[in-house]
Amino acid sequence: MPGSHGRPPGATDKATLPRSARLPINRCNLPAVVLGSLTYQRHPSPLLLDGVAELHRDLFRRLDEAGTDARGEVFRDYLTVHFQLEWLEEMGYTGGQKARAKANYARMIRGWSFDSDSREGAVLKGWVESRFGLLPRWHGQPLRDPADDAYGRYMEMRSQGLYGTNALEAQFDLVYTYCQYELARRHPGARHVTLYRGVNRVADHEILSRGEGGRHTLLFNNLNSFTCSRDRACEFGDYILAVDVPLSKIFFYCGLLPGILQGEDEFLAIGGVADVTLSTI
């Protein structure tokens, strides 16, 4: 599972996350300036969201007791009951926009897979911003200045996506934590997975430094889609980015909970600065 494509010649671990791409505070055990840095990509450590493991000890006890094939169903059942996903009235729903009240982690992730610049995408990028302190860099267009119209549109979509829903960000907290639990169980000792992304215009990405042999250092959006299949990535662009992504930055992947992502061997990964290798098809 792990892989390594090296680093751009002359690159050092001093390459880090620009101040404009991070918040000074977040809700996990490492600050954004650390977890979003090139050093972290090369030397990752676990990312723990504040209070999640402590508040949901019973879930992880049940997962420890369940077999490999049963853990996904244990997790789904726990979220359904804990957030009363099938009994909205128990969570205070009294009428109005029931479609919004029915929005849940599965629908948000499916929405992302259809269009990462959708309202669902804005909600997920907002969750990453809140929990990890990494600011989004793109949502339909570049996001560089909170005073710009583009940033205002992103915030409006994020707010609309969260309004009237049932603790969506708390649901995402558990999805991420469960994903990390499963990766640790299925790939003990692994720290990275090599993932791929097909692109048509490399210039659409924020290039921090260029090296030889197609090796560059990029600043990725705060949440990104990749695939574990290079052949699949070739279907999405003329250039292929290969990235050694820390397992601790995987939010969700195809197969974690069957039926949510269909095909494409898709991985949703938290962003930041990363060394990549660029090649042509």
Phi and psi in degrees as GROMACS dihedral restraints (atoms count N, CA, C in turn):
[ dihedral_restraints ]
;  ai    aj    ak    al  type     phi  dphi    fc
    3     4     5     6     1   -67.2    20    10
    4     5     6     7     1   158.9    20    10
    6     7     8     9     1  -155.6    20    10
    7     8     9    10     1   164.9    20    10
    9    10    11    12     1  -146.2    20    10
   10    11    12    13     1   129.9    20    10
   12    13    14    15     1  -111.7    20    10
   13    14    15    16     1    12.9    20    10
   15    16    17    18     1    76.3    20    10
   16    17    18    19     1  -165.3    20    10
   18    19    20    21     1  -133.8    20    10
   19    20    21    22     1   155.9    20    10
   21    22    23    24     1   -59.4    20    10
   22    23    24    25     1   136.4    20    10
   24    25    26    27     1   -54.4    20    10
   25    26    27    28     1   134.0    20    10
   27    28    29    30     1    87.5    20    10
   28    29    30    31     1   -10.6    20    10
   30    31    32    33     1   -72.6    20    10
   31    32    33    34     1   149.0    20    10
   33    34    35    36     1  -131.2    20    10
   34    35    36    37     1   166.8    20    10
   36    37    38    39     1   -69.9    20    10
   37    38    39    40     1    -3.0    20    10
   39    40    41    42     1   -73.5    20    10
   40    41    42    43     1   -20.4    20    10
   42    43    44    45     1   -60.0    20    10
   43    44    45    46     1   123.6    20    10
   45    46    47    48     1  -140.1    20    10
   46    47    48    49     1  -178.3    20    10
   48    49    50    51     1   -77.0    20    10
   49    50    51    52     1   123.4    20    10
   51    52    53    54     1   -57.9    20    10
   52    53    54    55     1   147.9    20    10
   54    55    56    57     1   -58.0    20    10
   55    56    57    58     1   -33.9    20    10
   57    58    59    60     1   -71.4    20    10
   58    59    60    61     1    -7.9    20    10
   60    61    62    63     1  -107.2    20    10
   61    62    63    64     1    10.9    20    10
   63    64    65    66     1  -145.7    20    10
   64    65    66    67     1   158.8    20    10
   66    67    68    69     1   -99.2    20    10
   67    68    69    70     1   156.6    20    10
   69    70    71    72     1   -76.1    20    10
   70    71    72    73     1   -16.6    20    10
   72    73    74    75     1  -132.9    20    10
   73    74    75    76     1   157.9    20    10
   75    76    77    78     1  -153.5    20    10
   76    77    78    79     1  -165.7    20    10
   78    79    80    81     1  -125.8    20    10
   79    80    81    82     1    40.8    20    10
   81    82    83    84     1  -140.4    20    10
   82    83    84    85     1  -176.9    20    10
   84    85    86    87     1   -81.0    20    10
   85    86    87    88     1    -8.4    20    10
   87    88    89    90     1  -126.7    20    10
   88    89    90    91     1   140.7    20    10
   90    91    92    93     1   -70.1    20    10
   91    92    93    94     1   159.9    20    10
   93    94    95    96     1   -60.6    20    10
   94    95    96    97     1   -36.5    20    10
   96    97    98    99     1   -62.2    20    10
   97    98    99   100     1   -25.3    20    10
   99   100   101   102     1   -87.6    20    10
  100   101   102   103     1   -55.0    20    10
  102   103   104   105     1   -70.1    20    10
  103   104   105   106     1   -20.2    20    10
  105   106   107   108     1   -94.2    20    10
  106   107   108   109     1     6.9    20    10
  108   109   110   111     1   -91.8    20    10
  109   110   111   112     1   165.8    20    10
  111   112   113   114     1   -66.4    20    10
  112   113   114   115     1   -36.4    20    10
  114   115   116   117     1   -56.6    20    10
  115   116   117   118     1   -42.5    20    10
  117   118   119   120     1   -66.6    20    10
  118   119   120   121     1   -39.1    20    10
  120   121   122   123     1   -57.5    20    10
  121   122   123   124     1   -40.2    20    10
  123   124   125   126     1   -80.1    20    10
  124   125   126   127     1   -30.3    20    10
  126   127   128   129     1  -133.6    20    10
  127   128   129   130     1    67.7    20    10
  129   130   131   132     1   -73.3    20    10
  130   131   132   133     1   157.1    20    10
  132   133   134   135     1  -139.2    20    10
  133   134   135   136     1   164.9    20    10
  135   136   137   138     1   -59.3    20    10
  136   137   138   139     1   144.0    20    10
  138   139   140   141     1  -108.1    20    10
  139   140   141   142     1   123.0    20    10
  141   142   143   144     1  -117.7    20    10
  142   143   144   145     1   120.6    20    10
  144   145   146   147     1   -76.8    20    10
  145   146   147   148     1   138.3    20    10
  147   148   149   150     1   -56.2    20    10
  148   149   150   151     1   121.3    20    10
  150   151   152   153     1    78.5    20    10
  151   152   153   154     1    -7.6    20    10
  153   154   155   156     1   -67.0    20    10
  154   155   156   157     1   -51.3    20    10
  156   157   158   159     1   -62.4    20    10
  157   158   159   160     1   -37.1    20    10
  159   160   161   162     1   -70.2    20    10
  160   161   162   163     1   -39.1    20    10
  162   163   164   165     1   -76.2    20    10
  163   164   165   166     1   -20.4    20    10
  165   166   167   168     1  -124.4    20    10
  166   167   168   169     1    40.5    20    10
  168   169   170   171     1   -56.5    20    10
  169   170   171   172     1   -37.2    20    10
  171   172   173   174     1   -63.6    20    10
  172   173   174   175     1   -37.2    20    10
  174   175   176   177     1   -60.7    20    10
  175   176   177   178     1   -48.0    20    10
  177   178   179   180     1   -73.8    20    10
  178   179   180   181     1   -25.9    20    10
  180   181   182   183     1   -64.4    20    10
  181   182   183   184     1   -44.3    20    10
  183   184   185   186     1   -64.3    20    10
  184   185   186   187     1   -40.1    20    10
  186   187   188   189     1   -64.6    20    10
  187   188   189   190     1   -39.3    20    10
  189   190   191   192     1   -61.3    20    10
  190   191   192   193     1   -32.4    20    10
  192   193   194   195     1   -86.1    20    10
  193   194   195   196     1   -15.8    20    10
  195   196   197   198     1   -87.7    20    10
  196   197   198   199     1   154.1    20    10
  198   199   200   201     1   -75.7    20    10
  199   200   201   202     1   166.6    20    10
  201   202   203   204     1   -55.0    20    10
  202   203   204   205     1   -45.6    20    10
  204   205   206   207     1   -72.4    20    10
  205   206   207   208     1   -17.4    20    10
  207   208   209   210     1   -98.1    20    10
  208   209   210   211     1   -14.2    20    10
  210   211   212   213     1   -63.6    20    10
  211   212   213   214     1   -38.6    20    10
  213   214   215   216     1   -60.0    20    10
  214   215   216   217     1   -41.2    20    10
  216   217   218   219     1   -70.1    20    10
  217   218   219   220     1   -36.6    20    10
  219   220   221   222     1   -59.8    20    10
  220   221   222   223     1   -43.9    20    10
  222   223   224   225     1   -65.0    20    10
  223   224   225   226     1   -47.6    20    10
  225   226   227   228     1   -58.3    20    10
  226   227   228   229     1   -45.3    20    10
  228   229   230   231     1   -62.4    20    10
  229   230   231   232     1   -40.5    20    10
  231   232   233   234     1   -62.6    20    10
  232   233   234   235     1   -47.2    20    10
  234   235   236   237     1   -64.5    20    10
  235   236   237   238     1   -39.0    20    10
  237   238   239   240     1   -60.4    20    10
  238   239   240   241     1   -43.1    20    10
  240   241   242   243     1   -77.6    20    10
  241   242   243   244     1   -46.2    20    10
  243   244   245   246     1   -61.1    20    10
  244   245   246   247     1   -40.7    20    10
  246   247   248   249     1  -100.1    20    10
  247   248   249   250     1     6.7    20    10
  249   250   251   252     1    50.8    20    10
  250   251   252   253     1    47.3    20    10
  252   253   254   255     1   -66.8    20    10
  253   254   255   256     1   -22.4    20    10
  255   256   257   258     1  -106.3    20    10
  256   257   258   259     1     4.1    20    10
  258   259   260   261     1  -136.8    20    10
  259   260   261   262     1    68.3    20    10
  261   262   263   264     1   -60.4    20    10
  262   263   264   265     1   -31.5    20    10
  264   265   266   267     1   -62.2    20    10
  265   266   267   268     1   -30.0    20    10
  267   268   269   270     1   -68.5    20    10
  268   269   270   271     1   -20.0    20    10
  270   271   272   273     1   -98.9    20    10
  271   272   273   274     1     8.9    20    10
  273   274   275   276     1   102.7    20    10
  274   275   276   277     1     4.4    20    10
  276   277   278   279     1   -67.8    20    10
  277   278   279   280     1   128.4    20    10
  279   280   281   282     1  -123.5    20    10
  280   281   282   283     1     5.6    20    10
  282   283   284   285     1   130.4    20    10
  283   284   285   286     1  -179.0    20    10
  285   286   287   288     1    95.3    20    10
  286   287   288   289     1  -134.8    20    10
  288   289   290   291     1   -81.9    20    10
  289   290   291   292     1    84.8    20    10
  291   292   293   294     1   -67.1    20    10
  292   293   294   295     1   -29.7    20    10
  294   295   296   297     1   -59.3    20    10
  295   296   297   298     1   -38.4    20    10
  297   298   299   300     1   -70.5    20    10
  298   299   300   301     1   -39.2    20    10
  300   301   302   303     1   -63.1    20    10
  301   302   303   304     1   -28.5    20    10
  303   304   305   306     1   -82.2    20    10
  304   305   306   307     1    -8.1    20    10
  306   307   308   309     1   -60.7    20    10
  307   308   309   310     1   130.8    20    10
  309   310   311   312     1  -143.6    20    10
  310   311   312   313     1  -178.9    20    10
  312   313   314   315     1   -55.6    20    10
  313   314   315   316     1   -40.7    20    10
  315   316   317   318     1   -66.1    20    10
  316   317   318   319     1   -43.8    20    10
  318   319   320   321     1   -66.8    20    10
  319   320   321   322     1   -36.3    20    10
  321   322   323   324     1   -65.7    20    10
  322   323   324   325     1   -42.7    20    10
  324   325   326   327     1   -68.8    20    10
  325   326   327   328     1   -39.2    20    10
  327   328   329   330     1   -62.3    20    10
  328   329   330   331     1   -42.3    20    10
  330   331   332   333     1   -59.4    20    10
  331   332   333   334     1   -41.7    20    10
  333   334   335   336     1   -58.6    20    10
  334   335   336   337     1   -44.3    20    10
  336   337   338   339     1   -64.3    20    10
  337   338   339   340     1   -28.4    20    10
  339   340   341   342     1   -79.4    20    10
  340   341   342   343     1   -37.8    20    10
  342   343   344   345     1  -161.9    20    10
  343   344   345   346     1   107.5    20    10
  345   346   347   348     1   -72.2    20    10
  346   347   348   349     1   -10.9    20    10
  348   349   350   351     1  -100.6    20    10
  349   350   351   352     1    18.2    20    10
  351   352   353   354     1   -84.0    20    10
  352   353   354   355     1  -178.8    20    10
  354   355   356   357     1   -62.3    20    10
  355   356   357   358     1   -39.8    20    10
  357   358   359   360     1   -62.4    20    10
  358   359   360   361     1   -39.2    20    10
  360   361   362   363     1   -62.9    20    10
  361   362   363   364     1   -38.5    20    10
  363   364   365   366     1   -64.5    20    10
  364   365   366   367     1   -38.5    20    10
  366   367   368   369     1   -64.4    20    10
  367   368   369   370     1   -43.6    20    10
  369   370   371   372     1   -67.9    20    10
  370   371   372   373     1   -40.5    20    10
  372   373   374   375     1   -64.7    20    10
  373   374   375   376     1   -36.6    20    10
  375   376   377   378     1   -65.1    20    10
  376   377   378   379     1   -36.0    20    10
  378   379   380   381     1   -64.4    20    10
  379   380   381   382     1   -44.5    20    10
  381   382   383   384     1   -60.6    20    10
  382   383   384   385     1   -42.6    20    10
  384   385   386   387     1   -58.4    20    10
  385   386   387   388     1   -45.4    20    10
  387   388   389   390     1   -68.0    20    10
  388   389   390   391     1   -45.1    20    10
  390   391   392   393     1   -84.6    20    10
  391   392   393   394     1   -37.2    20    10
  393   394   395   396     1  -110.3    20    10
  394   395   396   397     1   -10.0    20    10
  396   397   398   399     1    77.3    20    10
  397   398   399   400     1    14.9    20    10
  399   400   401   402     1   -96.7    20    10
  400   401   402   403     1   120.9    20    10
  402   403   404   405     1   -79.3    20    10
  403   404   405   406     1   143.5    20    10
  405   406   407   408     1   -66.0    20    10
  406   407   408   409     1   145.5    20    10
  408   409   410   411     1  -108.7    20    10
  409   410   411   412     1   -13.1    20    10
  411   412   413   414     1  -153.6    20    10
  412   413   414   415     1   133.8    20    10
  414   415   416   417     1  -152.8    20    10
  415   416   417   418     1    84.9    20    10
  417   418   419   420     1    82.2    20    10
  418   419   420   421     1   -26.1    20    10
  420   421   422   423     1  -162.8    20    10
  421   422   423   424     1   166.9    20    10
  423   424   425   426     1   -59.7    20    10
  424   425   426   427     1   141.4    20    10
  426   427   428   429     1  -115.6    20    10
  427   428   429   430     1   103.7    20    10
  429   430   431   432     1  -120.1    20    10
  430   431   432   433     1   -27.4    20    10
  432   433   434   435     1  -135.0    20    10
  433   434   435   436     1   120.0    20    10
  435   436   437   438     1   -57.3    20    10
  436   437   438   439     1   -16.7    20    10
  438   439   440   441     1   -86.7    20    10
  439   440   441   442     1    -8.9    20    10
  441   442   443   444     1   -74.5    20    10
  442   443   444   445     1   156.3    20    10
  444   445   446   447     1   -61.0    20    10
  445   446   447   448     1   -36.0    20    10
  447   448   449   450     1   -60.7    20    10
  448   449   450   451     1   -42.5    20    10
  450   451   452   453     1   -68.7    20    10
  451   452   453   454     1   -36.5    20    10
  453   454   455   456     1   -62.6    20    10
  454   455   456   457     1   -39.7    20    10
  456   457   458   459     1   -65.7    20    10
  457   458   459   460     1   -40.7    20    10
  459   460   461   462     1   -60.1    20    10
  460   461   462   463     1   -45.8    20    10
  462   463   464   465     1   -64.3    20    10
  463   464   465   466     1   -36.1    20    10
  465   466   467   468     1   -65.2    20    10
  466   467   468   469     1   -44.0    20    10
  468   469   470   471     1   -65.1    20    10
  469   470   471   472     1   -39.6    20    10
  471   472   473   474     1   -62.3    20    10
  472   473   474   475     1   -45.2    20    10
  474   475   476   477     1   -65.6    20    10
  475   476   477   478     1   -43.0    20    10
  477   478   479   480     1   -62.6    20    10
  478   479   480   481     1   -37.8    20    10
  480   481   482   483     1   -68.6    20    10
  481   482   483   484     1   -29.4    20    10
  483   484   485   486     1   -89.2    20    10
  484   485   486   487     1   -25.4    20    10
  486   487   488   489     1   -62.5    20    10
  487   488   489   490     1   130.8    20    10
  489   490   491   492     1    74.3    20    10
  490   491   492   493     1    12.4    20    10
  492   493   494   495     1   -99.4    20    10
  493   494   495   496     1   176.5    20    10
  495   496   497   498     1  -108.1    20    10
  496   497   498   499     1    82.9    20    10
  498   499   500   501     1    50.6    20    10
  499   500   501   502     1    48.0    20    10
  501   502   503   504     1   -57.2    20    10
  502   503   504   505     1   -43.5    20    10
  504   505   506   507     1   -66.9    20    10
  505   506   507   508     1   -32.5    20    10
  507   508   509   510     1   -67.8    20    10
  508   509   510   511     1   -34.0    20    10
  510   511   512   513     1   -63.8    20    10
  511   512   513   514     1   -43.6    20    10
  513   514   515   516     1   -62.5    20    10
  514   515   516   517     1   -35.7    20    10
  516   517   518   519     1   -54.5    20    10
  517   518   519   520     1   -45.2    20    10
  519   520   521   522     1   -72.7    20    10
  520   521   522   523     1   -35.9    20    10
  522   523   524   525     1   -60.2    20    10
  523   524   525   526     1   -47.7    20    10
  525   526   527   528     1   -61.8    20    10
  526   527   528   529     1   -45.5    20    10
  528   529   530   531     1   -66.2    20    10
  529   530   531   532     1   -38.3    20    10
  531   532   533   534     1   -66.7    20    10
  532   533   534   535     1   -40.7    20    10
  534   535   536   537     1   -57.5    20    10
  535   536   537   538     1   -45.0    20    10
  537   538   539   540     1   -64.3    20    10
  538   539   540   541     1   -38.4    20    10
  540   541   542   543     1   -59.6    20    10
  541   542   543   544     1   -47.7    20    10
  543   544   545   546     1   -67.2    20    10
  544   545   546   547     1   -41.8    20    10
  546   547   548   549     1   -61.4    20    10
  547   548   549   550     1   -40.4    20    10
  549   550   551   552     1   -66.2    20    10
  550   551   552   553     1   -36.6    20    10
  552   553   554   555     1   -71.9    20    10
  553   554   555   556     1   -40.1    20    10
  555   556   557   558     1   -84.6    20    10
  556   557   558   559     1   -25.7    20    10
  558   559   560   561     1  -133.6    20    10
  559   560   561   562     1    63.3    20    10
  561   562   563   564     1   -59.8    20    10
  562   563   564   565     1   131.7    20    10
  564   565   566   567     1    87.6    20    10
  565   566   567   568     1   -15.6    20    10
  567   568   569   570     1   -74.0    20    10
  568   569   570   571     1   147.3    20    10
  570   571   572   573     1  -122.3    20    10
  571   572   573   574     1   -23.2    20    10
  573   574   575   576     1  -135.5    20    10
  574   575   576   577     1   159.8    20    10
  576   577   578   579     1  -135.1    20    10
  577   578   579   580     1   136.0    20    10
  579   580   581   582     1   -82.7    20    10
  580   581   582   583     1   120.4    20    10
  582   583   584   585     1  -121.7    20    10
  583   584   585   586     1   162.4    20    10
  585   586   587   588     1  -130.8    20    10
  586   587   588   589     1   153.5    20    10
  588   589   590   591     1  -143.8    20    10
  589   590   591   592     1   124.6    20    10
  591   592   593   594     1   -86.9    20    10
  592   593   594   595     1   131.0    20    10
  594   595   596   597     1  -135.5    20    10
  595   596   597   598     1   151.8    20    10
  597   598   599   600     1   -97.8    20    10
  598   599   600   601     1   -32.1    20    10
  600   601   602   603     1  -128.4    20    10
  601   602   603   604     1   106.8    20    10
  603   604   605   606     1   -62.6    20    10
  604   605   606   607     1   -30.4    20    10
  606   607   608   609     1   -64.5    20    10
  607   608   609   610     1   -15.4    20    10
  609   610   611   612     1   -70.9    20    10
  610   611   612   613     1   -16.3    20    10
  612   613   614   615     1   -94.5    20    10
  613   614   615   616     1   154.7    20    10
  615   616   617   618     1   -83.3    20    10
  616   617   618   619     1   105.8    20    10
  618   619   620   621     1   -92.2    20    10
  619   620   621   622     1   116.9    20    10
  621   622   623   624     1   -87.9    20    10
  622   623   624   625     1   -32.5    20    10
  624   625   626   627     1  -157.2    20    10
  625   626   627   628     1   151.2    20    10
  627   628   629   630     1  -115.4    20    10
  628   629   630   631     1   137.1    20    10
  630   631   632   633     1  -122.6    20    10
  631   632   633   634     1  -168.9    20    10
  633   634   635   636     1   -89.0    20    10
  634   635   636   637     1   158.3    20    10
  636   637   638   639     1    65.5    20    10
  637   638   639   640     1    28.1    20    10
  639   640   641   642     1    78.4    20    10
  640   641   642   643     1    10.2    20    10
  642   643   644   645     1   -90.9    20    10
  643   644   645   646     1   123.3    20    10
  645   646   647   648     1  -134.4    20    10
  646   647   648   649     1   165.2    20    10
  648   649   650   651     1  -114.4    20    10
  649   650   651   652     1   123.1    20    10
  651   652   653   654     1  -117.7    20    10
  652   653   654   655     1   155.6    20    10
  654   655   656   657     1  -105.1    20    10
  655   656   657   658     1   112.1    20    10
  657   658   659   660     1   -85.2    20    10
  658   659   660   661     1   160.3    20    10
  660   661   662   663     1   -57.8    20    10
  661   662   663   664     1   165.0    20    10
  663   664   665   666     1   -73.0    20    10
  664   665   666   667     1   -16.4    20    10
  666   667   668   669     1  -143.6    20    10
  667   668   669   670     1   137.6    20    10
  669   670   671   672     1  -142.9    20    10
  670   671   672   673     1   152.0    20    10
  672   673   674   675     1   -99.2    20    10
  673   674   675   676     1   134.2    20    10
  675   676   677   678     1  -132.3    20    10
  676   677   678   679     1   175.1    20    10
  678   679   680   681     1  -132.1    20    10
  679   680   681   682     1   152.4    20    10
  681   682   683   684     1   -88.3    20    10
  682   683   684   685     1     0.8    20    10
  684   685   686   687     1  -112.1    20    10
  685   686   687   688     1   116.6    20    10
  687   688   689   690     1   -63.3    20    10
  688   689   690   691     1   -38.3    20    10
  690   691   692   693     1   -61.0    20    10
  691   692   693   694     1   -39.4    20    10
  693   694   695   696     1   -66.9    20    10
  694   695   696   697     1   -39.4    20    10
  696   697   698   699     1   -61.7    20    10
  697   698   699   700     1   -32.1    20    10
  699   700   701   702     1   -61.8    20    10
  700   701   702   703     1   -21.9    20    10
  702   703   704   705     1   -75.8    20    10
  703   704   705   706     1   -11.4    20    10
  705   706   707   708     1  -112.0    20    10
  706   707   708   709     1     3.9    20    10
  708   709   710   711     1   176.5    20    10
  709   710   711   712     1   168.5    20    10
  711   712   713   714     1   -85.0    20    10
  712   713   714   715     1   -14.1    20    10
  714   715   716   717     1  -122.0    20    10
  715   716   717   718     1   149.3    20    10
  717   718   719   720     1  -119.3    20    10
  718   719   720   721     1   125.3    20    10
  720   721   722   723     1   -95.5    20    10
  721   722   723   724     1   125.8    20    10
  723   724   725   726     1  -108.6    20    10
  724   725   726   727     1   128.2    20    10
  726   727   728   729     1  -133.4    20    10
  727   728   729   730     1   132.8    20    10
  729   730   731   732     1   -85.6    20    10
  730   731   732   733     1   101.0    20    10
  732   733   734   735     1   -93.3    20    10
  733   734   735   736     1   128.4    20    10
  735   736   737   738     1   -59.0    20    10
  736   737   738   739     1   135.7    20    10
  738   739   740   741     1   -58.6    20    10
  739   740   741   742     1   -29.6    20    10
  741   742   743   744     1   -66.5    20    10
  742   743   744   745     1   -11.9    20    10
  744   745   746   747     1  -101.0    20    10
  745   746   747   748     1     5.5    20    10
  747   748   749   750     1   -83.9    20    10
  748   749   750   751     1   118.2    20    10
  750   751   752   753     1   -86.3    20    10
  751   752   753   754     1   -38.7    20    10
  753   754   755   756     1  -160.5    20    10
  754   755   756   757     1   152.2    20    10
  756   757   758   759     1  -147.0    20    10
  757   758   759   760     1   153.5    20    10
  759   760   761   762     1   -59.7    20    10
  760   761   762   763     1   127.1    20    10
  762   763   764   765     1   103.4    20    10
  763   764   765   766     1   -16.0    20    10
  765   766   767   768     1   -62.6    20    10
  766   767   768   769     1   -48.8    20    10
  768   769   770   771     1  -131.5    20    10
  769   770   771   772     1    96.4    20    10
  771   772   773   774     1   -52.6    20    10
  772   773   774   775     1   141.0    20    10
  774   775   776   777     1    98.2    20    10
  775   776   777   778     1    -9.3    20    10
  777   778   779   780     1   -91.4    20    10
  778   779   780   781     1   -50.5    20    10
  780   781   782   783     1  -107.3    20    10
  781   782   783   784     1   133.2    20    10
  783   784   785   786     1  -109.7    20    10
  784   785   786   787     1   116.5    20    10
  786   787   788   789     1    68.9    20    10
  787   788   789   790     1  -170.2    20    10
  789   790   791   792     1    65.4    20    10
  790   791   792   793     1    -1.3    20    10
  792   793   794   795     1    49.7    20    10
  793   794   795   796     1    44.4    20    10
  795   796   797   798     1   -78.3    20    10
  796   797   798   799     1   140.9    20    10
  798   799   800   801     1  -123.8    20    10
  799   800   801   802     1   137.6    20    10
  801   802   803   804     1  -104.1    20    10
  802   803   804   805     1   120.1    20    10
  804   805   806   807     1  -125.5    20    10
  805   806   807   808     1   138.2    20    10
  807   808   809   810     1   -69.1    20    10
  808   809   810   811     1   143.8    20    10
  810   811   812   813     1   -93.0    20    10
  811   812   813   814     1  -151.4    20    10
  813   814   815   816     1   123.7    20    10
  814   815   816   817     1  -164.0    20    10
  816   817   818   819     1   -84.7    20    10
  817   818   819   820     1   139.4    20    10
  819   820   821   822     1  -153.3    20    10
  820   821   822   823     1   144.9    20    10
  822   823   824   825     1   -75.1    20    10
  823   824   825   826     1   138.9    20    10
  825   826   827   828     1  -135.0    20    10
  826   827   828   829     1   161.4    20    10
  828   829   830   831     1  -116.9    20    10
  829   830   831   832     1   123.7    20    10
  831   832   833   834     1  -102.2    20    10
  832   833   834   835     1   131.0    20    10
  834   835   836   837     1  -141.5    20    10
  835   836   837   838     1   164.1    20    10
  837   838   839   840     1   -96.0    20    10
  838   839   840   841     1   160.7    20    10
